[in-house]
Amino acid sequence: MAIGAVVSLRNFGSFIGSGRVYYGEAATDHQRSDHLSVASVQCITRNMFCSKVYNPRTSFSFRYTRDQPNKEVSGSNSTSHVKIDPPLLMSRQMSKDFQSVITRRKRVYRCCLSSAYQGASWIQARKLDKLRFVDGSKHTTVMRTRADFKSQDYDITGTELESFVSSEGAGEAALLEGVETAKPWWKQFPKRWVMVLLCFAAFLLCNMDRVNMSIAILPMSKEFNWNSATVGLIQSSFFWGYLLTQIVGGIWADKIGGKLVLGFGVVWWSVATVLTPIAARIGLPFLLVMRAFMGIGEGVAMPAMNNLLSKWIPVSERSRSLALVYSGMYLGSVTGLAFSPILIHKFGWPSVFYSFGSLGSIWFALWLSKAHSSPEEDPDLSLEEKKLILGGSISKEPVSRIPWKKILSKAPVWALIISHFCHNWGTFILLTWMPTYYNQVLKFNLTESGLLCVLPWLTMAVFANIGGWIADTLVSKGLSITSVRKIMQSIGFLGPAFFLTQLSNVKTPALAVLCMACSQGSDAFSQSGLYSNHQDIGPRYAGVLLGLSNTAGVLAGVFGTAATGYILQKGSWDDVFKVAVVLYIVGTLVWNFFSTGEKILD
């Protein structure tokens, strides 16, 4: 009969479970994790013989018979096979308890105990330390046991069989047969992906608060009589503050941790968003300052996020995690562009700033309770996940000094900077001017402009994650990280360049929207290209590196957004797109000649 339940220590099950597991005093911590062989041991008890026979594969069998201390009973009926990991040694108390047996009836017992490693023919090892099976380290691997018990009756004289009690006293032992301790799903969810999702939510809010001005600027310009040049100035004022905190945010994140820096950024830009309508009614200079303040808060987000993920995400998951976080930006654009026209139509243009800005307080409460700057700071992180994240690397002290000369002397760093500038010129033009293009060129109304702007950003959100999975798959298949980054970024440059050139040839608004969507979708492959490269070449300085390259990207946003307003006063949208295409081609050449996926900074 198979025993697979809770067995009282006051019956024969106490023979199985009441003894403690003891490790030899000379065994080192390293030895405890190894599969050790079992030395031959003999325990002679009164009227009973028990032998433990050496087996080099960490298993032993013991045979015992009545009144035959020098003879082993042959056949499987009298043999018990035990596989253990690490070796199980019988306690002295159990040995003494054997000697207390005075038999009344002659009975031969056949008992089988087993504990196997993963992949063996018995059962997987499990932890039974909470059930008092183990003396030792909390994380020692302990056997999981199955007991089969059979008996045959023979006449024996003596007193009743006494129960075996361990030195720890009576209790109960659980023999688990294929039963695992159930945990709530939210506790089983990997903590590193909790960090990714929180960063995703932060970037969702980031672009919601940023793009709402792209929709609100249309009724605001009518109310305050702003021309195209003034609109371009307002749109670019965001980048004044955004530019200031890129490098500073990276330094802060690398020195004091990304949790504090990103939390500060979300609170700061949320407050600035709420105050934007008040500043606009006071006067244009106040609006420009408030938009710059908002840029200060959002400027620290990307360096802080890059610092966090460089510590939390192993290289095998880097592309997909970054793609998911950046898709939060795209979905933020989708959400902002979709809901802003509805809110403006029902409640007026100030409502988009009040409603979107207030969401930051909810995120901040979750961030304080769930986020940590590194795996070492998270007390609830499991050892298995920590080992996966760290990958055997030695944790280093926080950065105290930035080696600027060394960083700026590396060609791949400059490839990042130049490519980021070229990429962001086209991206920010589409981000800030797309609703105006739909309204002025394609003759869509305000609501249609906002809704149609959703499609390209939704395409980016989808293709960013597709690109991330493709990139990680290529790396896992053995393709070098350098080749993967170059392939993905080339798609991110040449795809938008091709589709923007087609805009001058399309004749219908539907085809124009399709070209925009395809342009943005191929642009999203950049998340697995240059946006992943900072952690490749210098994971310890990932925040600073992103701050450097994104500073160039912000300059592209400042100059590109403002320049577009002046180009449109004297030229056409075709001229705007031609400038972007030229920069995409320049970026492609620089990236493929000078970038690398190898670590060059440590």
N, C-alpha and C positions, 0 to 999 in steps of 0.2 A: 504494500500500500504506500502510495506517495504521500509524504508529509510536506505541505506547502502552506503553512499557516502559522499563527502564534502558538508557541509550544511552551507549556509551563516548565519551569526549572525543577518542579517536583515530580517529574516523570522521566521516562527514558530520554526525552528530548533534551534534558539538562546535560546529558552526555555530549550532545552536539553543541549546544549554545552557551552553557554556563561558563565554560573555560574562557579565559581572556586570551587575546593574542599578544604574545610578547616577542619583541625583537631583541636580538642579542646586544649586549651592552657595547660590544666592540663594533657593531654595525654602524657605518657612517650614513649620513643623509643620502649620499649618492647610492649606497647599497640598498637603501630602502626602496628606491625606485627601480632597481634592477630585478630581473627574474633569477633568484638565487636557488641553488640546488639544496636539497634537504639531506642532511647527514643522517647516517644510520643510528637509530636510537632504540634501545630496548627498555621496556618498563616491565619489571617482574612484580606481579602482585600475588597476594596469597590466593592459591587455587585458580589463578588466571594468568595467562601468558598473552602479552601484547607486544608486537614488534613493528617497528616502522622501518621499512626497507628503502635503501637509497635508490633514487632514480634521478638521472642528470637532467631531466626535463621538468624539474620542479613539481613532480608528483610522487606520491608514495602510496604503498598499499600496506595495510596492516591486517594480520590474521590472529585470531585468538580462539582458544579452545579451552574446554574444561579439563583440568587435571593432566594436561599434556604440555608442560612448559618447554620441552625441548623438541617438540614436533609440530610442524606446521601442517594444517589441514589442507589438503589439496582440493582443487576444484573451485569454481566460481561461487559455489554456495557459501563458502566460508571466507571469502575475500572481499575487502572493502578498498576501493580505490579513491584516493583523495588528490585533487589537484589544487594547489594553493599559490597565492601571489600577494604578498611575500610569504615565506615559509611560516607555517603555523606550528607553534610549539605548545605542547600540553602543559597546563599550569600545574604547579606542585600540588595545589589543593585537589585538583581532579585526580592526580595520581594517588593521593591519600584516600580519596573517596572510593577508588577502585578497591583498595585493600579492605574497606569496610563491608564488602559484599560477602555475605554468608548465605549460600544458596540453600533453598528448601527443595526446589525441584530442579532437576537437571534440564537446562534449556540452552540451546545453541542459537545464537543470534547472527543474523546476516544483515549487515548495515552498509549502505553505500552513501558516502558523502562526496560531494564534488563541488569544485569551483573552477571555472575556466576563464581563460582570456577571451577577448573578442575574437571571433572567428573560430574558436575551438568547438568541440562537439557537444559541450554542455551548455553553460549559461554565461552571459556576460558578467564581468566583475562589477560590483556596486559598492557604494559607501554604506557601511553599517556602524559608523563611529557613533552616531547619535543613539544607537541601540545598545551601546556599551560592549560592542564586540572588539573594539580596538583600543589599545593603549598607545598613544603616540600622536604624531602630527595630525592636525585637523584634516589635512588634504591627502592623507595616505590612502592609496587604493586598497580596498578590502574586498575579500571574496564575497560572493553571493552563493548560497548553499542550497542544495537539494538533498533531501534525505529519503531513502527508501528503506523500509524496515520490514523484515520477515522473521518469523520465529517457528521453532519446532519444540514440542514439549517432551521432556524427559524427567524422570524422578530425581529430585534433589532434596536433600535434608538441610535444615538450617532455619534461621529466622527470616523474617520478611526482608525483601530488598529495600535498602535505605535509599532515599533520594540523594542525588549528588547536588551539593550546594557550593557555589563558587565562593571565593574569598571575598567577593563584593556583596554577598548576601543573595537572598532569593529575589527573583524578578522574573521577567518574561523576555524571551528572545524571539525575534521575528525571522522566519525563514521565508525570504521573498522569492517568489517564482514568477518572473516576468512582470512584476508590478513596479511602476516608476512613480515617484512622488510628483503629483500634478502641481504645476505652477500656473498662476494667471498669465494670460498671453502677453499682457503688458510688461511682466517681469522677464519673460523669455525674449522679448524684442531686443536686439543688440543695441547697446548704449551708443555705439559709434553712429548708428543710423538715427538715433534720437537726436544727436547733435546735428546731423545732416538735415533732418526735417525742421529743426528749429531755425537753422540758417536759411533753409528754403522759405520758411514763413517770414523771416526778416526781409529777405530780398523781394518777396511778394509785396510786402508793405512799402518797401523802398520804391519800387516802380509805380505802384498805385499812387503814392504821394507825388511822384515826379511827373507822370504823364497827365494828371488831372489838369494841369495848367495848359496842356496842348489843346484840350477841349474848351476849358473855361476861357481861354484867351480870346475866342471868337466873340462871345457876348460882352466880355470885358472891354475889348477894343472898340466896340460900338458905343458902349456906355461912356468911356473916357476919351473917345476920339483919337485913338492911337493909329499911326500909319505903320507900314510894313517895317520900316527901320526901327521904330520904337518897339514893335512886337519882337523883332529879332534881338534887340537889346535886353528885353525882359527875359526872353528864353535863355539867353547866354549868361545872364547874371547868376543863375544857379551854379554855373561852372566856376565862377570866381571863388566861391567858398569851397566848392568841391575840389578845386585844384590845391588849395592851401593845406588840406589835411591828408592828402594821399601818402606822402612820405612820412609825415609826422604820425599818422595812424599806424603805418607799418612798424615804425620804431616802437611806439607804445605797445603794440600787440606782441612784438618779439620780446619786449622787456618785462611787461607786467601781466601778459596773458590776454588772449583774445576775448574772454568772457566779459571782462570789464569794459573793454574798448567798444565791442559791438553793442553791448547794453547801453552805454553812453550815447552812441550814435543814434540808435532807434528812438530813445527818449528825446534827444535834441531835435531831430528832424520832425518828429511828431508834433512837438510844441510849435515849431516854426510853421508847420502846415496849418495848424489851427489859427495862428495869428496872421496868415496871409491876407484874408479879406479885410481885416482891420487896417493893415498897412496900406493896402491898395486904395482905400477910401481916404486915408490921410494924405497921400500924395505919391507920385512916381518914385522919388528917391527912397522913401520908406519901403516901397514894394521891392525895389532892387536890393536893398539891404536885407530884407527878410528872405528873399529867394537865395541870397548869398549865404545867409545863416543856415538855411535848409541844406544847402550844398555842403557846408562844414560837417553837418551830422552824417550825411550820406557818404561823405568822402572817406570816412574811416571804416565803412562797412566791408568793402572788398578786401583790404589788407588784413583786417581782423579775421574775417572768414577764412582767408587763405592760411593764416597762421593756425587757426583752430583745426582745419582739415589736414594740414601737414602733420599734426600731432596725433590725430584721431584715426586717420584712414590709411590702411596699408596700400602699397603701390598697386596691388592687383585690383583694387576697387577705386582707384583715384579718378579715372576719367568719368565713370558713371556717377560717382558722388558729386563731383564738380558740375557735371551736366545737370543733375537733379537740382542743385542749388541755383544754378544760373537759369534753369527753366522756371524757377520761382520769379525771377525778374520778368520773364516773358509773360508768364501767367498774370503777374501784377499789371503789366501793360494791358493784357486782355481784360482783366477785371476793371481797371480804371477807365479804359476806353469804352467798355460796354455800359458801365453803370453811370458814368459822368453825365452823358446826355439825358438819361432818365431823371437823375437828381436835379439837373439844371432846369429841365422842362417843368418839373413839379414844384421845386422849392427854391429855384434861383441858383445862380452860379456860386454864391458863398457856401452852399450846403455841401458841395463836394469836398471842400477843405475841412470843414468841421467834422464830417462823418469819417473820412479817411484818416484824418489825424488822430482821432480818438481811439482807433484800433490799436495803436502802439502800446497803450497801457495794458491791454490784455496780454499781448505778446511778452511784455516786460515781466509780468508776474510769473509766467511760465518759465521764462529764461532764468530768473533768479533761483527757482526751485529745482530745475532739471539740468542746467548747463554747468560744465567744468572746463577750465582752460586746457587741461591735458588728462590723459588716462590716469596718471599717478595721483591726481587730486580727487578722483572719484572713489569714494569709499565703498560704493555698491557695485563696482565693476568686477565681474567674475575673473578668476585667474586665467581661464581659457581664452576669454576675449582679450584680456590684457596681453597675453602671450602672442595672440594673433596680430594685434595692433603693433606691438613693439618689434615683433619678428626677430627676437634675439638680440636686438641692438641695445646698447647701453644708454640709459637716459642721461642727457647732458644738462648742465646748468643753464638757466636762462641767459639770453644774450646780454652782455654788459657793455660791449663795445662793437660798433659796426665797422667792419674793415672796408671803408669806402674806396680806398685806392685799389684794393684787390678786386672789388666788385666791378668798378668802372673800367678796369683794364681788360675785362673778358669780352671777347667778340660776341658770344651768345647772349650776353646781357644787352648789348646794343642792338642785336637782332630782335630781341623782345621789345625794346623801347620803340624802335622804328616801326616794327610790324604792328604794334599796338596803336600807334598814331594813325597809320594808314587804315587799319580796321575801323577805328572809332569815328573817323571822319564820315564814312558812309553810314555807319550805324546810327550815330546821333542825328544826322540829317533826317533819316527816316523816322526816328523816334519823335523828334520835335516838330517836323514839318509835314508829316504824312496827312494829318487831318486837313491842313490848309490846302495841300495838293488835291485831295479828293473834293474839297469844297470849291476851289477856284478853277481847276482844270477839268475834273470829271463832273462838276456841277451837282454834286450830292449835297443834300441839306445837312444840318448839324447832326441830327440823329443818325442819318445814313452814314455820314463820315465817321462817326464814332464806332458804329457797328462794323463797318467794313474794315476799319483799322484793326479790328480784333483778329481777322483771318491771318495776316502775316505773322503776328506775334504768337498766335496759337500754333501755327506751323513751326515756328522756332522752338516752342516748348516741346513739341513732339520730336522734331529732328535732333534737338540737343541730346535727348536721352537715347535716341537710336545711335547717334554718333558715339556717345559714351560707351554703350555696350559693344559697339563694333571695335572701338579702340582697345578696350580691356580684353576683348576676345583675341585680337591680333597679338597683344602683348603675351597673353597666356599661351598662344600657339608658338611662341618663340621669336616673333618678329621684334627687332630692336625698338626700343622706346624712341630713338631718334627718327627712325623711318616712320613709325606710327604718327608722331607729332607732325612731321613734314607732310604726310599724306592728308591728314585731317585738316591742317591749316590751309593747304593748297586748295582743297574743296571750299573752305570758308572764304577764300579770297576770289577765286576764279568764278565760282557760282554766282555770287552777287554781281560781279562785273558783267558777266554775260547777260543776265536778265535785265539789268538796268539799261543796257544798250538796246534792248528790245522795246523799251517803253515808247521810244519815238516812232516806232513802226506800227504799234497797235492802234486799232480804229474804234474799239468799243471799250466802255468802262469795265466790263467784265474781264476782258483780257488784261487790262491794266492792273486790276486787282490781282489777277492770277500771277502776273509777272512780279508784282510786289511780294506776294506770298512765297513764290519760288526763290526770290532773291533772299528773303529773310530766312527761309528754311535752310538753304545751303550755307548761309552765314553762321547758323547755329553750330556747325561742325567745328568752329573756332574754339568752342569750349573744351574740346578734346585735343586742341592744337596749342596755340600760344597760352591760353588761360590755364592749362595744366602744366605748362613748362616751368613755371616758377618753382614748383615743388620738386621738379625733376633735377634742376641744376643746383639748387641750394635750399633744401628743405628747412634748414635751421634759420635761414634769412628769408623765408617765403613771404612774410609780411612786408619787409623792406623792398624786396624785388618787385612785388606787385605794386607797391606804392610808387616805385620808380617808373615802371612801364605804364601804369595807369595815369601817372602825371602827364606823360606824353599823350595818352589817350584823351585826357580831359582837355588838354590844350587843343587837340583836334576838335573836341566838342565846342569849345569856346569860339575858336576861329571859324570852324565850319558852320556852326549855327548862325553866327553873326554875319559871316560872308554870304550865306545863302540869302539873307534878307536884302543885302545890297545887290547881289547878282540878279535877283528877281525884279529889282527896280529898273535895271538897265538891260537885262537879258531875259532868258526863258528858263523853264525847268530842264530843258535839254542840256543847257550849259551847266546847271547844277549837277546833273547826273554824269556828265563827261569828266568833271573834276574828280568825282568819286571813283570812277572807273580807272583813271590814270593812277590814283593812289593805291587802288587794289592791286594793280599789276606791279607797281614798285614794291609793295609789301611782299608779294609772292616771290620775287627775285631775291630780296634780302633774306627772307626766311629760309629758303632752300639752300642758299649759299653759306649761311653763317650760324644757323641754329643747331642745337644738339639736345639730346635727351639724357645725357650722362651728367652725373653730379660733378660740378666743377668748383663748388664752394662748400666748405665744411667748417 
